[in-house]
Amino acid sequence: MEILINVVGGFVVEVGKFVSKCIYPKIENIVCFSSNVENLRDEMEKLTKLRDDIKGKVEIAEGEGNKPKPDVIKWIEDVRELENEWETMQESIATAKMLTYKCCPNCSLRSEVSTQARNIRDQLCKLTEVGESFGSNLVVENYQMKKVEFIPGPSVKGQSTATRNINKILQLLEDDKVCIIGVWGTGGVGKTTLVKNLNNELRKIDVSRSKLSFGIVVWVTVPKPMDISKVQAKIAKRLNLEVEDNGSEESNASKIFQKLKEKKSFLLILDDVWEDIDLDHVGVPQPEDHAGSKVIITSRFLGVCKQMKTHTELNISTLDEDESWQLFIKNTGDVANLEHIQPLAKEIARACGGLPLAITVVGTSMRGKPRVELWEDAMKSLRMSEPHNKDVEKKVYKVIKWSFDSLESQDIELSSKQRSTHVNQKRGDIQSCFLYCSLYPAAISIDDLIHCWWAEGFLGEHDTYREAYNRGITTIESLKDACLLEAHKMDCVKMHDVVRDVAIWIDNSFGLTKISHSKVSASVKRISFVSNKIERLPDCFTECPETTSLLLQKNPLEKIQDELFLAFPSLRVLNLSGTSISSLPSSINSLYQLHALILQNCCSLRELPPIGNLCNLQLLDCDDIKLCCLPHGMDKLTNLRLLNLPVGDLKESIGQGFFLKMPRIEMLKMLHSKIGDLYCWTTGNIRPRTVLGPTSFDEISSLHNVTSLFIRLDSLSIFNRDHTWMKRLKRFHIEIGNTPTHVPFNKSTRMISVSKCEIFSNGELSSMLQFASHLHLEKCMGLMKLIANKSFDGLKSLYIHECSCDFGPSEEGSGQFDPLPNLEHLSLASVDHLKSVSDFGQLLGLRFSELRQLDISYCRNLTCLFNVGGAFSVPKHLEEITVNHCKQVVELLVQCGSSQRALDNSEIPKVRKLVLRDLPKLGTLGEPQSMWEHMDELEVINCYEIKKLPLSIQTSNKIKVIRGSPRWWSLLEWDDDKFNSNLEHWLLPV
């Protein structure tokens, strides 16, 4: 029995031990749940800190070009996964901590969560052990990828323009809003050299400028023709990434994408881009989606930059004369400074036109050549637009010719037979347009250039002149984008000297010689004697049966031989503008193929010979010629599209039916010539000028192709007529009255100008004004009758000169609507009795809700601009103010009325430009001061009562130009001397 008891007892004891061993941990997990979880949390935080420490060291090592070990990268990923698992447990932990029925814990949930936590602890211990074992052994030995590789190239050290451009790009690289930067300019201007220097500059960047410390900088010279796979191969090589030669572009793109994504940031430089490159196809992450990453592209074409969605474009311009000479000396050596060489050397350097490539190549070719004969020969070659050696041809001329070759064009030249059939199949010949520009030695009028292209047939076949003109503008912009033309002043372009030389060289290569010298070949296609100081042409001119353009403008040429034009049977363009000829030979009537006859500014020319045989003439431009009679045969010119014929000096009025014989006319300009004096010294009176009468105006209104009209009418022409036909006019300037109004001609506006007329009483002018954007009134009466109770929504500019108005109380100007709701520009000159612009607005019921520009001059009774308060305030969109010679002006803004309500910010204008001249009583600009805080241009001349500028101007950081006398500036009072010093460097003394 005792033995049985011992056996059973032993069994019970063992079972008890086993049960206790199984139950105790679970009891412990339930009872000590919270403390166990908090201990695990502390251990996770230690692991996270270890991970962050190792990851930071890895990023620094990567920044230095090292490659982290694969097991280090895997360890970091494993820690991240464990952290994610721990994060997903937090909700369960929170629930398990909560007490349930009768304040008892949820034992089953705590047990389950504890099991998960134990698994995490096991992984945590292993990861901690592995992480601590790494020590400093984190990167692959004997492997280092440089963050920025040195790119060999000429240094721009000491070149101020290039240094400024590099600094601009560095600033753009630090701008978070700019991700893709376009650097563009003509071939040889130094784009690649600039960006190479930028790349090498990044190697020296202080790591503290973190935005410039890229994870990797990748340089790719883009192959021509562009090949995505070759671009991918170059990027992959830089990244030490293996891509398959025969692999698909998609597969390679995916690998490149993943590799660049691993980098903290990247800078990709794509040099010499000739066409749009899709970054997605290459595998480059969009820089907007990869913080701190940037892309720079260099191209000759602005259009390519825009196609690649650049956020900003930097145009690289040519060097100035001093920098050109310094670069030239650097390449020639001291030989260029020899006394007998230096004058020629400077002339050759200037002939390179500031183009660094040309300066470098030409300079190097002359290095170590002390013989003056060699320099004279080189100078002659440059004058003849010929490369003086093979290096210049290969390294300069052919570089620029690549831009020419890239232009979309099917043919360089077409025979006259081919032209008629070929132009229907294309929109134009941009290469021929480019070559034609080389006929001009200096600035080229855009209009003249397009007219010549049109007449030559280079712009393709178009139904209307306007369509052809639009194509011409598109062509010019394309040539500018390709850096083959440059903008120059208003309405002009020019060709860089070296680009012009290359164009002439190309033309000669194709046998399309254009002559600008005395020797003329019978096979020449175009002849240019522009600005050659020619006083007389040869008596016997070589017959030129293929010549299509003869440009003789801007020469003191007085006479043209009678038979001259018989030598040019195929002539399509004849330009004699700016010559001193007093007559044209009758042989001009034999030019049956002539499309454009341009005779601008021929001041001595009074009449033209018969021109009835010019049946193909499309353009006749006699701007600023004082013709005394119409040329015989004008009624035969039924193909005319453009006619510019001043009629002010015609001795006889234009006969009935004249305009009806020109049914295809699209642009008609018959304003008066600007040359000559209107004052008759014998009588002391203004000489009357010929104007168009009612019959002529009726005929013009029936010409359905007219879209541009510039004429002067007598006042009778607008009475009792329906003017709705004017809605088809895109541009017009109609002058009414016998006295010129001296309005600057602007071909782009829809203007009506009236001089010395009172034709408003019965609304005679109102029906025409419905179609006008600009109205100019000089010495006119009855302004109220014109404006009252009418609305002219299209009128944007109003100019009033010497018009007397009664500014007393009037009910007519207090209507419920603004008669000029879209008025943007108001100019008042010599308006008697005007005390403020507010009075003028009240007279006509104007609210100035869109007014942006205000010009006031010679208003002798004006005391202020605006009376602020009551029903009137300052126009909230006003940006530019000019006040000139108004002797009684005391303040610009005057508060009036009993309640001086403060203006809301939305009501206060942001004036950008303020010009004040000869205002001897003006002492203050007026409140609110915030009106002036956006100003970027200030001019104060002879306004010495202004002794202190508003504080908003004194503290401004937006002002860029201040014009005023040093004396006035020295007398100004300042709230703080530092305000004076901050603004003084913007002062331009006058």
Residue pairs with C-beta under 8 A, 6 or more apart in sequence:
26 111
29 36
29 110
29 111
29 114
30 105
30 107
30 110
30 111
30 114
33 96
33 97
33 105
33 110
33 113
33 114
34 97
36 114
36 117
37 93
37 97
37 117
40 117
40 120
40 121
40 124
43 121
43 124
43 128
44 82
44 83
44 86
44 120
44 124
46 128
47 79
47 82
47 124
47 127
47 128
47 131
48 79
48 83
50 128
50 131
50 132
51 76
51 79
51 80
51 131
54 72
54 75
54 76
54 131
54 134
54 138
55 76
57 136
57 138
58 68
58 72
58 73
58 76
58 138
58 139
59 264
61 68
61 138
61 139
62 68
62 215
62 263
62 264
63 147
63 207
63 213
63 215
63 264
64 144
64 147
65 144
65 145
65 146
65 147
66 139
66 140
66 143
66 144
66 145
67 139
67 140
67 143
67 144
67 145
67 240
68 138
68 139
68 140
69 137
69 138
69 139
69 140
72 134
72 138
72 139
75 127
75 130
75 131
75 134
78 127
79 127
79 131
82 120
82 123
82 124
82 127
85 120
86 120
89 113
89 116
89 117
89 120
92 109
92 112
92 113
92 116
93 113
95 106
95 109
96 105
96 106
96 109
96 110
96 113
98 106
99 105
100 106
145 216
145 239
145 240
147 203
147 213
147 214
147 215
147 216
147 217
148 199
148 200
148 202
148 203
148 214
148 216
148 217
149 199
149 217
149 219
149 238
150 200
150 203
151 196
151 199
151 200
151 219
152 196
153 192
153 193
153 196
153 197
153 200
154 193
154 360
155 197
156 162
156 163
156 166
156 190
156 193
156 194
156 197
158 326
159 319
159 323
159 326
159 327
160 323
161 317
161 319
161 320
161 323
162 190
162 193
162 194
162 197
165 194
165 314
165 316
166 194
166 197
166 198
166 201
168 314
169 181
169 183
169 195
169 198
169 296
169 314
170 198
170 201
170 212
172 178
172 181
172 312
172 314
173 181
173 211
173 212
173 267
173 294
174 209
174 211
174 212
177 311
178 294
178 311
178 312
179 286
179 287
179 288
179 293
179 294
179 295
179 311
180 287
180 294
180 295
180 296
180 297
180 308
180 309
180 310
180 311
181 294
181 295
181 296
181 297
181 310
181 311
181 312
181 313
181 314
182 297
182 298
182 299
182 302
182 304
182 305
182 306
182 308
182 310
182 312
182 313
182 314
183 191
183 194
183 195
183 296
183 297
183 298
183 299
183 313
183 314
183 316
184 191
184 298
184 299
184 300
184 301
184 302
184 304
184 305
184 313
184 314
184 315
184 316
184 483
185 191
185 300
185 315
185 316
185 317
185 483
186 300
186 318
186 355
186 400
186 403
186 483
186 484
186 496
186 499
187 300
187 357
187 399
187 400
187 402
187 403
187 483
188 355
188 356
188 357
188 358
188 396
188 399
188 400
188 498
189 316
189 317
189 318
189 355
189 356
189 357
189 483
190 316
190 356
190 357
191 271
191 298
191 299
191 300
191 316
192 271
192 272
192 298
193 356
194 316
195 269
195 271
195 296
195 298
198 296
199 217
199 219
199 269
202 212
202 214
202 217
202 267
205 212
205 213
207 213
211 292
214 263
214 264
214 265
214 266
214 267
214 292
214 293
214 294
215 263
215 264
215 265
215 266
216 238
216 239
216 260
216 263
216 266
216 267
217 266
217 267
217 269
218 235
218 238
218 239
218 266
218 267
218 268
218 269
219 238
219 269
219 271
220 231
220 234
220 235
220 238
220 268
220 269
220 270
220 271
221 234
221 271
221 272
222 231
222 270
222 271
222 272
222 273
222 274
222 277
223 230
223 231
224 272
224 274
226 273
226 274
226 275
226 277
228 249
228 277
228 278
228 281
228 282
229 249
229 252
231 270
231 277
231 282
232 243
232 249
232 252
232 253
232 256
232 282
232 283
233 243
233 245
235 241
235 256
235 268
235 282
235 283
235 284
236 242
236 243
236 252
236 255
236 256
239 256
239 259
239 260
241 255
241 256
241 259
243 251
243 252
243 255
243 256
244 251
244 252
249 281
252 283
253 280
253 281
253 282
253 283
254 283
255 283
256 282
256 283
256 284
257 283
257 284
257 285
260 266
260 283
260 284
260 285
260 290
260 293
261 285
261 290
264 292
265 290
265 291
265 292
265 293
265 294
266 290
266 293
266 294
267 293
267 294
267 295
267 296
268 284
268 293
268 294
268 295
268 296
269 295
269 296
269 297
269 298
270 277
270 295
270 296
270 297
270 298
271 297
271 298
272 298
272 299
273 297
273 298
273 299
273 304
273 308
274 299
274 300
274 301
274 304
274 406
275 304
276 304
276 307
276 308
277 297
277 308
279 285
279 286
279 295
279 308
280 286
284 295
285 293
287 293
287 294
287 295
297 304
297 305
297 308
297 310
299 305
300 403
300 406
300 482
300 483
301 406
301 481
301 482
301 483
302 313
302 315
302 480
302 481
303 478
303 481
303 482
305 313
306 313
317 354
318 324
318 353
318 354
318 355
318 356
318 496
319 327
319 354
319 355
319 356
319 359
320 354
321 350
321 354
323 354
324 349
324 350
324 352
324 354
324 359
325 346
325 349
327 356
327 359
327 360
327 363
328 336
328 345
328 348
328 349
328 352
328 359
328 362
328 363
329 336
329 337
329 363
330 363
331 359
331 360
331 363
331 364
331 367
332 345
332 363
332 364
332 366
332 367
333 367
333 368
335 341
335 366
335 367
335 368
335 369
335 370
336 342
336 345
336 349
336 363
336 366
337 345
338 370
340 372
341 370
341 372
341 375
344 372
344 375
344 376
344 379
345 366
345 375
347 379
348 362
348 366
348 375
348 378
348 379
348 382
349 359
349 363
351 379
351 382
351 383
351 497
352 358
352 359
352 362
352 497
352 498
353 496
353 497
353 498
355 396
355 496
355 498
357 395
357 396
357 399
358 392
358 396
358 498
361 391
361 392
361 395
361 396
362 378
362 382
362 388
362 392
362 396
364 391
365 378
365 388
365 389
365 391
365 392
366 374
366 375
366 378
369 375
377 388
378 388
381 387
381 388
382 388
382 501
385 500
385 501
385 502
385 504
385 505
386 501
386 505
387 393
387 396
387 397
387 505
396 498
396 502
397 501
397 502
397 505
400 498
400 499
400 502
401 502
401 506
403 482
403 483
403 484
404 431
404 434
404 484
404 502
404 503
404 506
406 482
407 430
407 431
407 434
407 478
407 479
407 482
407 484
408 430
409 429
409 430
409 431
409 432
410 422
410 426
410 429
411 418
411 422
411 429
411 431
411 432
412 429
412 431
412 432
412 435
412 510
412 512
413 432
413 510
413 512
413 525
414 422
414 423
414 429
414 457
416 548
416 570
416 593
419 457
423 457
423 460
423 461
424 460
424 461
426 460
427 459
427 460
427 471
428 453
428 458
428 459
428 460
428 471
428 475
429 458
429 460
430 475
430 478
430 479
432 456
432 458
433 453
433 458
433 459
433 472
433 475
433 479
434 479
434 484
434 485
434 503
435 503
435 506
435 507
435 512
435 514
436 449
436 452
436 453
436 456
436 458
436 526
436 549
437 444
437 449
437 479
437 485
437 493
437 495
437 500
437 503
438 495
438 500
438 503
438 504
438 507
438 514
439 514
439 516
439 526
439 528
439 530
439 549
439 551
440 449
440 494
440 495
440 528
440 530
440 551
441 500
441 516
441 530
441 531
442 494
442 531
443 488
443 489
443 492
443 493
443 494
444 488
444 492
444 493
444 494
444 495
445 491
445 492
446 472
446 473
446 476
446 491
446 492
446 493
447 491
448 575
448 577
448 598
449 472
449 476
449 493
450 459
450 468
450 469
450 472
450 473
450 476
451 596
451 598
451 619
451 621
451 642
452 549
452 573
452 575
452 596
453 459
453 472
453 475
454 465
454 468
454 469
454 472
454 595
454 596
454 618
454 619
455 572
455 573
455 595
455 596
455 618
455 619
456 548
456 549
456 572
456 573
456 595
457 572
459 468
459 471
459 472
459 475
460 468
460 471
462 468
462 471
464 666
464 705
464 707
465 618
465 641
465 642
465 666
465 667
466 666
466 707
466 730
476 485
476 493
479 485
479 493
480 486
480 487
480 493
483 499
484 495
484 499
485 493
485 494
485 495
486 493
486 494
486 495
486 496
487 493
488 494
495 503
504 514
507 513
507 514
511 523
512 525
512 526
513 521
513 523
513 524
513 525
514 524
514 525
514 526
514 527
514 528
515 521
515 524
515 526
515 527
515 528
516 528
516 529
516 530
516 532
520 527
520 541
520 542
520 544
521 542
522 542
522 543
522 544
522 545
522 546
523 544
523 546
524 544
524 546
524 547
525 546
525 547
525 548
525 549
526 547
526 548
526 549
526 550
526 551
527 544
527 547
527 549
527 550
527 551
528 549
528 551
529 551
529 552
529 555
530 551
530 552
530 553
530 554
530 555
531 553
531 554
531 555
532 555
533 555
533 556
534 552
534 555
534 556
534 557
535 555
535 556
535 557
535 558
536 557
536 558
536 559
537 552
537 557
537 560
537 561
537 564
539 561
541 561
541 564
541 567
542 567
543 567
544 567
544 568
545 569
545 570
546 570
547 568
547 570
547 571
548 570
548 571
548 572
548 573
548 593
549 571
549 572
549 573
549 575
550 568
550 571
550 573
550 574
550 575
551 573
551 575
552 574
552 575
552 576
552 579
553 575
553 576
553 577
553 578
553 579
553 598
553 600
554 577
554 578
554 579
555 578
555 579
556 579
556 580
557 576
557 579
557 580
557 581
558 579
558 580
558 581
558 582
559 581
559 582
559 583
560 576
560 581
560 584
560 585
561 585
562 585
562 586
562 587
563 585
563 587
564 585
564 587
565 571
565 574
565 585
565 587
565 588
565 590
565 591
566 587
566 590
568 591
569 590
569 591
569 592
569 593
570 593
571 591
571 593
571 594
572 593
572 594
572 595
572 596
573 594
573 595
573 596
573 598
574 588
574 591
574 594
574 596
574 597
574 598
575 596
575 598
576 584
576 598
576 599
576 602
577 598
577 599
577 600
577 601
577 602
578 600
578 601
578 602
579 602
580 602
580 603
580 604
581 602
581 604
581 605
582 604
582 605
582 606
583 605
583 607
583 609
584 605
584 608
584 609
585 609
586 609
586 610
588 597
588 609
588 611
588 614
589 609
589 610
589 611
589 612
589 613
589 614
589 633
590 613
591 613
591 614
592 613
592 614
592 615
592 616
593 616
594 614
594 616
594 617
595 616
595 617
595 618
595 619
596 617
596 618
596 619
596 621
597 611
597 614
597 617
597 619
597 620
597 621
598 619
598 621
599 605
599 608
599 621
599 622
599 625
600 621
600 622
600 623
600 624
600 625
601 623
601 624
601 625
601 675
602 622
602 625
603 624
603 625
603 626
603 675
605 625
605 627
606 626
606 627
606 628
607 627
607 628
607 629
607 631
608 622
608 627
608 631
609 631
609 632
610 631
610 632
610 633
611 617
611 620
611 631
611 632
611 633
611 634
611 637
612 632
612 633
612 634
612 635
612 636
612 637
613 633
613 636
614 633
614 636
614 637
615 636
615 637
615 638
615 639
616 639
617 637
617 639
617 640
618 639
618 640
618 641
618 642
619 640
619 641
619 642
620 637
620 640
620 642
620 643
620 644
620 645
621 642
621 644
622 644
622 645
622 646
623 644
623 646
623 669
623 673
624 646
624 673
624 674
624 675
625 646
625 673
625 675
626 646
626 648
626 649
626 673
626 675
626 676
627 645
627 646
627 647
627 649
627 650
628 649
628 650
628 651
629 650
629 651
629 652
630 645
630 650
630 654
630 658
634 658
634 661
635 658
635 661
637 662
638 661
638 662
638 663
638 664
639 664
640 662
640 664
640 665
641 664
641 665
641 666
641 667
642 665
642 666
642 667
643 662
643 665
643 667
643 668
643 669
643 670
644 667
644 669
644 670
645 669
645 670
646 670
646 671
646 672
646 673
647 654
647 670
647 672
647 690
647 691
647 692
647 712
648 671
648 672
648 673
648 689
648 690
648 691
648 712
649 672
649 673
649 676
649 689
649 690
650 690
653 690
653 693
654 692
654 696
656 695
656 699
657 699
658 696
658 699
659 665
659 668
659 696
659 699
659 700
659 703
660 699
660 702
660 703
662 703
663 703
663 705
664 705
665 703
665 705
665 706
666 705
666 706
666 707
666 708
667 706
667 707
667 708
667 709
668 700
668 703
668 706
668 708
668 709
668 710
668 711
669 708
669 709
669 710
669 711
670 692
670 710
670 711
670 712
671 710
671 711
671 712
671 733
671 735
671 745
672 689
672 712
672 740
678 686
678 687
678 689
678 740
679 685
679 686
679 687
680 686
680 687
686 739
688 738
689 712
689 738
689 740
691 712
691 713
691 714
691 738
692 700
692 711
692 712
692 713
692 714
692 717
693 713
693 714
693 716
693 717
694 714
694 716
694 717
694 719
694 721
696 717
697 711
697 713
697 717
697 718
697 721
698 721
700 706
700 709
700 711
701 721
701 725
704 728
706 728
706 729
707 728
707 729
707 730
707 731
708 729
708 730
708 731
708 732
708 747
709 729
709 731
709 732
709 733
709 734
710 732
710 733
710 734
710 745
710 747
711 733
711 734
711 735
712 734
712 735
712 736
713 734
713 735
713 736
714 736
714 737
714 738
715 736
715 737
715 757
715 759
717 736
718 736
718 759
718 764
718 765
718 768
719 759
719 764
722 767
723 767
723 768
723 770
723 771
724 767
726 732
726 768
726 771
727 771
729 750
729 771
731 747
731 748
731 749
731 750
732 750
732 751
732 771
733 743
733 745
733 746
733 747
733 749
733 751
733 752
733 753
734 751
734 752
734 753
734 768
735 741
735 743
735 753
735 754
735 755
736 752
736 753
736 754
736 755
736 757
736 759
736 765
737 754
737 755
737 756
737 757
738 755
738 756
739 755
739 756
739 778
739 779
740 755
741 753
741 754
741 755
741 776
741 778
741 801
742 778
743 751
743 753
743 776
743 799
746 774
749 773
749 774
749 797
750 771
750 772
750 773
750 774
750 794
751 772
751 773
751 774
751 775
751 776
752 765
752 768
752 769
752 772
752 774
752 775
752 776
753 775
753 776
753 777
753 778
754 765
754 775
754 776
754 777
754 778
754 780
755 778
755 779
755 780
756 778
756 779
756 780
757 780
758 780
758 781
758 782
759 765
760 766
760 780
760 782
760 783
760 785
760 786
761 782
761 785
763 790
765 786
766 786
766 790
766 792
769 775
769 786
769 792
769 795
770 792
770 794
771 794
772 792
772 794
772 795
773 794
773 795
773 796
773 797
774 795
774 796
774 797
774 798
774 799
775 795
775 797
775 798
775 799
776 799
776 801
777 783
777 798
777 799
777 800
777 801
777 803
778 801
778 802
778 803
779 801
779 802
779 803
780 803
781 803
781 804
783 800
783 803
783 805
783 844
784 805
784 810
784 812
784 813
784 843
784 844
787 819
787 820
787 844
787 845
788 812
788 813
788 815
788 819
788 844
788 845
789 812
789 815
789 819
790 819
791 817
791 818
791 819
791 821
792 819
792 820
793 821
793 822
794 822
795 820
795 822
795 823
796 822
796 823
796 824
796 825
797 823
797 824
797 825
797 826
797 827
798 820
798 823
798 825
798 826
798 827
799 827
799 829
800 827
800 828
800 829
800 831
801 829
801 830
802 829
802 830
802 831
803 831
804 831
804 832
804 833
805 831
805 832
805 833
805 834
805 840
805 843
806 833
807 833
807 834
807 835
807 839
807 840
807 843
810 843
812 845
813 842
813 843
813 844
813 845
813 846
814 842
814 845
815 845
817 845
818 845
818 846
818 847
818 849
819 844
819 845
819 846
820 844
820 846
821 847
821 849
821 850
822 850
823 846
823 848
823 850
823 851
824 850
824 851
824 852
824 853
825 851
825 852
825 853
825 854
825 855
826 837
826 848
826 851
826 853
826 854
826 855
827 854
827 855
827 856
828 834
828 837
828 840
828 855
828 856
828 857
828 859
829 855
829 856
829 857
829 858
829 859
830 857
830 858
830 859
831 840
831 859
832 860
832 861
833 861
834 840
834 859
834 861
834 862
835 861
835 862
835 863
835 864
836 862
836 863
836 864
836 865
836 866
836 867
836 894
837 854
837 856
837 865
837 866
838 865
838 866
838 867
838 872
839 867
840 846
841 847
841 848
841 872
842 872
848 875
848 878
849 875
849 876
849 877
850 877
851 875
851 877
851 878
852 877
852 878
852 879
852 880
853 878
853 879
853 880
854 865
854 875
854 878
854 880
854 881
854 882
855 882
855 884
856 862
856 865
856 882
856 883
856 884
856 886
857 882
857 883
857 884
857 885
857 886
858 884
858 885
858 886
859 886
860 886
860 887
860 888
861 888
862 886
862 888
862 889
863 888
863 889
863 890
863 891
863 894
864 889
864 890
864 891
864 892
864 893
864 894
865 881
865 883
865 889
865 892
865 893
866 872
866 873
866 874
866 892
866 893
866 894
867 894
867 896
868 874
868 893
868 894
868 895
868 896
868 903
868 926
869 895
869 896
869 897
869 899
869 900
869 901
870 896
870 897
873 903
873 907
874 893
874 903
874 907
874 908
874 909
874 931
875 909
876 906
876 907
876 908
876 909
877 909
878 909
878 911
879 909
879 910
879 911
879 912
879 913
880 911
880 912
880 913
880 914
881 892
881 911
881 913
881 914
881 915
882 913
882 914
882 915
882 917
883 889
883 892
883 915
883 916
883 917
883 919
883 922
884 915
884 917
884 918
885 917
885 918
885 919
886 918
886 919
887 918
887 919
887 920
887 921
888 921
889 919
889 921
889 922
890 921
890 922
890 923
891 922
891 923
891 924
891 925
891 926
892 922
892 924
892 925
892 926
893 925
893 926
893 927
893 931
894 926
895 927
902 928
903 928
905 930
908 928
908 930
908 931
909 931
910 931
910 933
910 934
911 931
911 932
911 934
911 935
912 934
912 935
912 936
912 937
913 935
913 936
913 937
913 938
914 925
914 932
914 935
914 937
914 938
914 939
915 937
915 939
916 922
916 939
916 940
916 941
916 943
916 946
917 939
917 941
917 942
917 943
918 941
918 942
918 943
919 942
919 943
919 945
920 942
920 943
920 944
920 945
921 945
922 943
922 945
922 946
923 945
923 946
923 947
924 946
925 932
925 946
925 949
925 950
929 950
929 951
929 952
930 952
931 952
932 950
932 952
932 953
932 956
933 952
933 953
933 956
933 958
934 958
935 953
935 956
935 958
935 959
936 958
936 959
936 960
936 961
937 959
937 960
937 961
937 962
938 953
938 959
938 961
938 962
938 963
938 964
939 961
939 962
939 963
939 964
940 946
940 963
940 964
940 968
941 963
941 964
941 965
941 990
942 965
943 968
944 968
944 971
946 968
946 972
947 971
947 972
947 973
948 972
948 973
948 974
949 972
951 975
953 959
953 983
954 974
954 975
954 976
954 979
954 983
955 979
956 983
957 982
959 983
959 986
960 986
961 986
961 988
962 983
962 986
962 987
962 988
963 987
963 988
963 990
964 987
964 989
964 990
965 989
965 990
966 987
966 989
969 984
969 987
972 980
974 980
